Amino acid sequence: MIRSVVIGCGAYLPENIVTNADLEKTVDTSDEWIIQRTGIKQRHIAGEGETTADLGEKAARAALANAGVEIADIDLIILATSTPDNTFPATAVEIQHRLGMKHGAAFDMQAVCSGFVFALTTADLYIRGGQAHKVLVIGAETFSRILDWEDRTTCVLFGDGAGAVVLEAQEGVGLTADRGILSSHLRSDGSHKSKLFVDGGPSSTGTVGHLRMQGREVFKHAVGMITDVIVAAFDATGLNADTIDWFVPHQANKRIIDASARKLKIPPEKVVITVDQHGNTSAASIPLALAQAVADGRINQGDIILLEAMGGGFTWGSVLLRW
C-alpha cells in the first residue's frame, strides 16, 4: 500500500521576542501568573509588515532544503492558517508563487489550532489516492494581528510562527512497521463556537475582529476531546502509550498537555514541549515542535510520533505516524 512519509521538515520564527516581563508593562498581568496558568515564558511576534506568507515561505524553504527536494518536485501545497494575508486569494497561492511553482495546486485549510492535523490528513488522502506524489504541508500564523492587546486573558497566550513538512508517497506493506502516516482521526462540533472564536469577518462585521475565548470552558473540554482521538488512533493501529516514542501535542497550554499525557499514561519524557518558548502558534505549533525535536536529535527515522490538536469550532484530531 501507499504511505505518506515525512522526508523533511522546517520552521521559522520571527526575530521579535516578547517576554512575560514585556507584557507586564502593558497589561495587568505578571510573569508568575502566566507561567502558573499556561507554562508560557515568551512568544515570537511578527514584525511590522511581516505577514503569514512571509513566515510560511521561510518555513517551506527550510523544509524543502531539509528534504533535499526542489519545488519542481512538489505536486501540491496545503497551508493551514486562520490568519491569511488576504480574504482571498489563498495565502498558499502567494507562497506557491514566491517559491516559483507554476504547476500543481495550492490551497488554504482553516481548522484553527487543529489546522495542521487536518492538512496532514488531507495531504495523506491525496497521496494515497494517487493525486499527488509529494506534498508540502505548512502551518503558518500571525495571531498577533487578531489579538486584543488589552485583554490580558488572551493576549498573553499566542505567538506567531510557521512550520512545514514534505510528504512523499512510498510503498508500505500495511503494517505499523511502515514509515509514514498510520492513522488519522478528525472531529468537529460547531455547538462550541462561542467558547473560542473571532468576533469579526467579511460577511458578518466586515472587519477582521479579535479573538475571544472562554478559557475555563476550553480547558474543560480539551482533555476529553484530545483523549477521544488519541484512543481512536491507538485502537486503529494496536499501538499504545508504551509503544509510541514521542507525543507532539498542539502547544496551547502546558496544563492541558500535562493533563492529557497523564490521562493517557504517556510519561513526561516522551512529550515534546515548546509552548514555553513559542506560546500558542495555532496551526504552526505542531510543525514548529516537530522541527525543533528533529533539529535537537530527539526525533529520528523510525520513531513513532503521536500528534494531536484542538482548536476553535471546536475542531480536534490526531495523526499517528512513523518518522
N, C-alpha and C positions, 0 to 999 in steps of 0.2 A: 504494500500500500504506500501511498504518498504521504510523507510527513513534512511539516513546515518547520525547518530547522533554523535557529538563530545562528548566523555566521558572523555577526559583528554588531557592536553597539557603540554609541557615542553620546556625549552630553555637552550642554553649555549652560553656564550660569552668568548672569550679568555681574559686572565688576562691582557695582554699588552694593555694599553690605549694610543692612540696618539692624543694629543690635537692640536688645530689650532696653538697654540704657538709653539709646537714642529715642525710643518710643516714650520713655518716662518723661521726656521733655515736652511732649506734645499732647499726650492724653493721660488721664488719671489711671495709671497702672504702675506696676513695678516688675522688676526682673524676677523677684521671688514668686509673685502671683502668676506670671506667665509660665515659668518653669514648672511650678507645682501643678498647674491645671493642664498643661499641654506638652511639656518637655521641650519647648522651643526656646532656643537661645539667640538665634539670629535668622535673618532671611535675606535673600538677594532681591533687589528691586531694579527693574529695568530703568535705564537712563532716559532722559528726555529725548523723544524721537525714536527710541528703541522699541520695535514692535514684535509681535508674536512671530511674524515671518522672519525677522532678523534672528531671533533665538532659534527658531526651528531650522532655519537654513544651516546655522553653525553646528547644531547637533547632528543634522543629516550628513553634512560633510564629514564629521568625525566618525559617524557610523560607517559610511561608505569606505573611508580610509581603513578603519579597523577591520572591515570585512574583506578588504583587498579587491573591491569591485568598482567599476565605473558606473556613472549614471546611465550610460547606454545599456547596461545590463539589467536595469530596473524596469519592470513592466507596469508597476502601479505604486502610487504614493497615497497613503492614508494618513491624514493629520487629525489627531484627537485634540480638540480645543473647545473651550467655551468663551474664549476671548479672541475672536478673529480680528484681523486688521480692518475689515470692512463687512457690512451686512452681506454683500456679495461683491465680487466673486469669492469663492472659497479661498482661504489663505493657502491651502495646499497647492492651488494652481499658481499662486505667486512664487511659492518655494520651488515648484516644478520648473517655472521659467528661469528663476535665478540659477538653478542647477544645470540649466542648458538642456533640459529634457523636452523634446518636441513630439515624442511618441507616447503610446500608452495613455494612461488616465491618472487623474489626481482628484481627491475629494476630501472634504472635512467630515468628521464624525463628532457628534455632540452628545455626550452622556455624562457631562460634568466630570467629577473625580474618577468615575468608572470608565472614562473615555478610552484610555489606553487598553484596558482589558477588552472593551467592545471592539476596538480597532484591530487588536491582535486576532481576536476570534474571526472577524470579518476577513482579514488577510488570509487566515488559515483556510477559510471556506473557498476563497478564490484560488488558492494554491491546490487544495485537494480536488477542486472541481475542474482543474486543468485550464483555468482562465489566466493564470499568471505563474511564472517560474520564480521570479524574485520580486519581493515587495518591500518597500521602505515604509516602516511604520514609525510615526513621530508623535510625541506628546509635547505640546508647547503651550505655555500660558503666560499672560501678563495680567494676573489677577489684581495687581496693584491698581489697575485702571478702573476696576469696578468696586473698589472698597470705599466705604465711608470712613475717612481717616479720623473722624471724631467719635466713631463708635468703638469703644475700647474692647468690646466683646468679640468683634470680628477682625478689626484691622491688625491685631497682633498675631493672627493665625496664619496668614497667607504670604506667599512669596512668588517670585517669577523664575522661570527656567524652562529648559527643554531637554528632552532625551529622545533617542531614536534607536531602532534596531533594524537590521536587514534580515528578512526571512528568505530561505531558499528551499525549493522543492527537492527532497531527497527520498530515495527508496527506503522503506522500512518493512519489517515483517509483521507488524501489527501487535507487537508486544511492548511492555513498558521498558524493555531494554533498548528500544528505538530512541534515537535522538529526535528532538522536535516536540511539537505540541501534542500532548497525550490526551488532554481533556479540557473542555471549556464549558462554563455554565453561566448564563446571563439571566438577570431578573430585573423587573421594574415594577413600581407601584405608584401611580400618579396621585393617589389619595394623600400622599405625604408632601405635596408640593409646598404648602405653606410653612413647612419646617425648615426649608433651605431653598432659597430662590433669589432671583434678582428682580427688583421692583421696576423694571422698565423693559422696553423692547419696541421694535419698529411698528407692530400692529396694535400695540396697547397704548403706550405713552408717547411713542415717537422719540424716546430718549434711551440712552444706554442703561441708566439706572444703577442702583447699588445693591451689593449682596446683603441679604437679610437672613438671619439664622436663629432658630430656637435651639440653642446649644444643648440644653438638657434633653430635649426630645430626640435630637440626632444621636446623642450618646446612648439613650435608652434603647433605640432600635438597632444601632450599629453592630453590636457584638452578636446579636441573634441572627441578623441578616448575613454577616460575614461567615458565621459558623454554618449557616444553611448551604451556601455554595461551596464551602470547603469540604463539608461532609459529602456533598454530591460528587465532588471531584475524587475523593477517596473511594466512594462506593463504585464509581465508574472504572477505576483503574486497579483497585485492590491494594493501593498504597495507603500509608497512614503517617502519623506524626513521627514515627520511628524511622521510616524509610525515606522521608524527604531529607535533602541536605540543607536547603535554605528556604526560609519563609521571607518573601519580599512583599510586604503589605503596602497598600496606599498609605502615604505618610501624612495623616491628618492630625493625629493626636496620640502621644505616646501612651496615654492611659487606655485608649481604645485598643491600640496594638498589644499592650501588655495583657489586657483583659481577654482579648481574643486568643492570644497564644496560650494563656493559662487554661482557658476553657477547652482548647483543642489538645492540650498537653504537649505543646511544642516548646522545647526548652529555650531559654533566652539566648543561648549561644548560637542557635540556628536562625535568629531573627536579625534581618538587616535593618538598621535604624539610620535614617538621615534627617528625620524631622527636626532634630535639634539644630542642625546647620542650615536647613533649607526652608523650614516651615512647610505649610501645605501648598504645594505647587500644582494641585489638582491633577489633570491628566498627565502632567510631566513627572509626577512624583515617583512612579514605579520605574520608568526607564532611567531616571536620574539615579535611583538607588541601585538598579542593576549595573549601570555603567561604573558606579563607584566601587561596588563589590567585585566586579571583574578587574578593574584597574588595580585594586589593592591585593589581588590574588586570592580572595576568598572563593569566588565562583570560578570553577574550572570545567572544562569539557567533560561531559558525563554526569555532572551533578544534576539531581532532581530538584527543580525550583517550583515553589508554590507561590503564585501571585493572587492577590485579591484586592478589591476596591469597592468602595461605596460612595455614592455621590447624590447630589440633588435630584429630585424626581419623585421618589427615590429610585436610583439605579444601583445595582450591585452585581458583582460577578467574580469568577475565579478562572484562572488558567493554570494548569499543571503541565510542566514541560521538562524534558531532559535537555540540558545545555549542550 
